[in-house]
Amino acid sequence: MLRTDLQWLVLCMLAVAGGASGGDAAGNPADTLAQLAKASSAPEAAQLKEPYLQLQWLRLMGEAACPKRVHSNAEKQIRGKPSAPLSDEEKARLKTWFEAKPKFRERFLLAVNATDDHLPDAARVALKLHEKFPKECETLEALALAFAVVWDDEGMLRRLNAMCVPELRQKAPATCTADAAFGWYVTNLPKLCPWFKNTPWRLLTYVAADNSEISEREWVFKLYPAFRNNLGTVYSEIKYDLSKIRDGHGKIGGHEYDLANVKEYGGVCRDQAYYARAVCRAYGLPSYMATAVGNAGTGHAWVGWVVNETPQGYKLLSHGRYESSKFFTAGIVDPQSGRLILDYLVGIEAKGLSDESSYDDAELYYRVSEESADALPAQARLDLCIAAVRKNPYHRAAWLAIGEATAAGELPRASAEAQWEFLKAKFKEFPDFTFSMLSKFSRMFKTAMEKYNFYEVGSKWFLGLKRQDLVARLRIEEIDMCVAENRKDIGVQAALAGMQECAGEGAEGAALAKRGVELLREMKQPQLAIKPLQTALAKMPRTSMNKISPHWKMMMELLRDLYQEAGDTKKADATTAEIEKAEKSAEKAI
């Protein structure tokens, strides 16, 4: 529906009531946002901006409620308590600053997230930096924004940086203040990565999250006196210390846990990742430490960092993610929100932020859709989310909302199919995300055969990307769908095909094998699983890091049980002996 000029004029007058300073909004900007969204299938982002800024200002002043989000138990342990409201004196200082710098006022109010940030403390951090570095905050405006949304919760920041490093949890390390950390980048700006000044603030949160002492950063510059794109590869300079696997302390035990001692005495993968992350951040490279479990069932840690490959834009790189162990995804913590996320999401965001302006517009669409949810009909919310991904196709949260709407039957099939094809075209580099959306979009189909064919096409797509782990997970979903739709016959086909396709996979392949055997037993055809299991086991590693693979063992036990059910006790006994032999061999190696 197109808005008439008269409608637009009236809504504009409501939106800008109170002036550009954001200090004295007339009326309710939340109502204005809802009216704008209802009056058009997709209002221009510029039309939503000023009333949203007014709403954010009221939240900052404590005059409007912030939207609430339920945090997981893990997130609750990371996040700190909400901060005290701004004092009258702080409000006056902030208003004076914003009136003098309206562009920064806009960027700040759009950057702070009323769901995740402690708004008063974010403002306090920004005020402190501005008063100490007035000129530099203009030069490094994006960095100032990143510091504001990260340092609003110093307790979370300390816990975030100590995660996965026992030495940092056992004895709280000395840290610097926000202004000292900001000052480091101000002082060393000529030495930092060439694109540092222009890096979007969302990526710079992975720089601002560094709270290590200045002496540690100075040590980095002495050892590595010049910037280079592949700084994360210093991960491999840390000697791997097997003794730390055995006793938990290693050669560094008894020494201060700092970069110099990690370099001298070595460590395990988490120490390598911690070291490389610190080196990258010292030079202004957005960086994080990732942790995961590979297909052999063992834990691992590596480093990820973002570079600017102009004209292609920002790109996520990593080092220490060993391809042979198939560490496809890893867990990290978002430094702004404290949310536990998967590392590939940083790659998606980096891709989207290669066009920061359109990403900002997409974020605005999404926030209005979420924060005005109670006042909007489902279609209006959905229109805003579709507008977000059409503005910038890499806005993940908007895609998730579209997926949920599709699953709920709110999106017509023709539109859902168009969105799915658009998603696949844009996310070839990020198959994990496409997979996360697949089950939601499968619900646009009504019959079991339509859904089955959709999964079959998806299976071939992921196989073409050499992501058998995703194929295994897809096949499990497909089997469950077939069972739910009373089509176990085609579910058996999916199980047998999947067990052949995913031979050698770890946790995903083992889970698929178990599910497939369960179904075949229900269908009184368990013997059909024997050959696929044999194929899978022939390609699956038995051990990793001198430990027996739990996935190999589980699948061997499945095969043994199938031999017993088939009455072949000789093969069943041989399989048991093979398991025992592998376990003894692993024990000797330890």
Secondary structure, 3 states (H helix, E strand, C coil): CCCCHHHHHHHHHHHHCCCCCCCCCCCCHHHHHHHHHHCCCCCCHHHHHHHHHHHHHHHHCCCCCCCCCCCCHHHHHHCCCCCCCCCHHHHHHHHHHHHHCHHHHHHHHHHCCCCCCCHHHHHHHHHHHHHHCHHHHHHCHHHHHHHHHHCCCHHHHHHHHHCCCHHHHHCCCCECCHHHHHHHHHHCHHHCCCCHHHCCHHHHHHHHCCCECHHHHHHHHHHCCCCCCCHHHHHHHCCECHHHHHHCCCCCCCCCCCHHHHHHHCECHHHHHHHHHHHHHHCCCCEEEEEEECCCCCEEEEEEEEEECCCCCEEEEEECCCHHHCCCCCEEECCCCCCEEECHHHHHHHHHHHHHHHHHHHHHHHHHHHHCHHHCCHHHHHHHHHHHHHHCCCCHHHHHHHHHHHHCCCCCHHHHHHHHHHHHHHCCCCHHHHHHHHHHHHCCCCCHHHHHHHHHHHHHHHHHCCCHHHHHHHHHHHHHHHHHCCCHHHHHHHHHHHHHHCCCCCHHHHHHHHHHHHHHHHCCCHHHHHHHHHHHHHHCCCEECCEECHHHHHHHHHHHHHHHHCCCHHHHHHHHHHHHHHHHHHHHHC
